[in-house]
Amino acid sequence: MSNIVIRIEKLEKRYQLGEVEVRALRGVDLKIEEGSYVAIMGPSGSGKSTMLNILGCLDRPSSGSYYLGGEDVSKMPDDQLSEIRGKRLGFIFQSYNLIHQLTVVENIHVPLFYQGRDIIDCYDQCKKLAELVGLGNRLDHRPKQLSGGQQQRVAIARALVNDPLMILADEPTGNLDSQTGTEVLDLMDQLNAAGKTIVLVTHGEEVAERAHRVLHMKDGVIDREITQRRRQVAPKPGIAAVATARA
Amino acid sequence: MVAFRAIRTVQLGIKSLLLHKMRSMLTMLGIIFGVCSVIAMLAIGEGASYEAQETIKKLGSQNIIIRAVKPPEDNKPSTGRRSYVIDYGISYQDAGRMQTTIPGVKRVLPMRIMRENVLFDQFSVPCQVIGTHPIYPEIAGADILRGRFLSQTDEERQNNVCVLTLGLAERLFAYQEPLEQSVKIGADYYQVVGLIREKSTEQRRPQSGNMEGQPLDNNVYIPLSTARSRFGEVLVRRGAGSYEAEKVELHQLTVQMENTSFVESAVPQIGTLLGRFHSKKDYELIVPLQLLRQAEQTKRIFNIVLGSIAAISLLVGGIGIMNIMLATVTERTREIGIRRALGAKKKDITTQFLVETVVLSFGGGAIGVVIGLLIPVIVSQLTDMKTIITPLSVILSFGISGAVGIVFGLYPASRAADLDPIEALRHE
């Protein structure tokens, strides 16, 4: 029996857009087990971005409940949500979102900084992660000196540094060419094979193909769900070590 | 833990500022100018007022100086005569009345000043011959270098003795020992009994006539009684085709009070006393204490003006910083979103931008202090102006520059913290 990482019940999100009330989410129920690889798809306006924001604790639902690793985060105040984001979640964005003025290692360290851990104490950990994603020789480079694929791999390393319950990826290959995109997706496959829970938002069918579960959203609800066969990926030893560090 | 966070935040701030070196430098400029101008101007002002106060103090703060002033020219007899006698100045009686009627008067020092040439050997030096009393060095604060000053006996016997200032002695006696020599002043010979050095050589300006090119410390002191009997009361000056004679008893009275607390009350009393016996205003009162107070008052006003200039320039600098920080926050909205997503709380963002602003303003303050300390040094090197750097001005201006950073950084920082992380992440 695997652990439930996410449990969402009757989740609703309403916005006030001027006079009009927009119902972005209209009662979503969802459970995600540890170690699963979930893709969320849907046309624009279907509520998938809102879903991602709420899953990422960047936004709070209007009603319904959201349990992340057993904690109800749906009504937490802002500071606590920040803490949850820093400790429990890893983010991968379409546009990498690295911080320009910091080096590769420093970028990887950022989530730990906000948990009150100095870079001197966790330099080795950050360095190991950089090596894991194949940037061991770029430790002191700035994001601008790296290619898109390399930047995204730094972002992946950063998403792993706090050993999160779940990695949230928002179109991780959107800005990459197919070659580097495949590399990044392969890396994510490896992470999942090593036991990491991944939730991915995408438009691309070939990206979603890699997931075990594909959730199609439409008009603020999960319209249909497809379960796919798990791809057989043997995790690299290094990645397995990272993923099982928590156990 | 707090310590390392503070250090890292400062490091991050510096890193972020170094990303735009030019912009950061220009932003700091306002604070730099503000701080360095405060320190430099205060140093120069302090030096100037110190000099002024020193000069005044030399006159003696418990003294009141009454000086004879030639009445305005339009009082000349309009008869077309080209030679006449002007009768003005302070009388011997004035001195006596002062001593006896004004409470708190300790001593009154009369002075009679004549322009004569002093001769020795083939040297002839134009100088001021001052007839005065033996108490002169104590009241005017002159140092006796050699020999003695005039004595009471000299005064009583109308001795032909004189005391020279060091400067004059050096001009008259190239090779000889000046003491015991006889110099010729006017028609008579006087024996040199001592050499003195004036504390303030500017104190006695010439009463009239042209003293250009002549040092002011060419003074000869003779007993007042001798001066009266040898030179008489009428001083004649030859002009172009005319004689101009002045009848002056005394040119200057220095009234020494028991202590400074008597000065204030004595001034109007002296004014009244003199007003009663002088039909025209042929004297002026110089009150060093009042001058000192005035100098202090002037300094206070100067400080207020300076303070306002400093406040305005720091304010302008602060506004400049705030402006740039607001632009920075907008420009780095994305970074703020990223940091928020990665676990930064609102207060972490506030701290980050506040620290950045403070680093900027403190950096500017530090550079300003360095330049501000250099300017007075350069100024006193290039000119003769004295400059005094007060530690207070350094601490104050540096402190204010930091405060400016905090005050003008709070708004941009809170703007940054209040950004919605979702919006911020989407920002291009």
Interface residues (C-beta under 8 A of the other chain):
Chain A: N53 G56 L58 D59 D78 D79 S82 E83 R85 G86 K87 F91 F93 N97 L98 I99 H100 Q101 L102 V110 P111 F113 Y114 Q115 G116 D118 I119 I120 R158 N162
Chain B: M1 F4 R5 R8 L12 K15 S16 L18 L19 R334 E335 G337 I338 R339 R340 A341 L342 G343 A344 K345 K346 K347 D348 P421 I422 L425
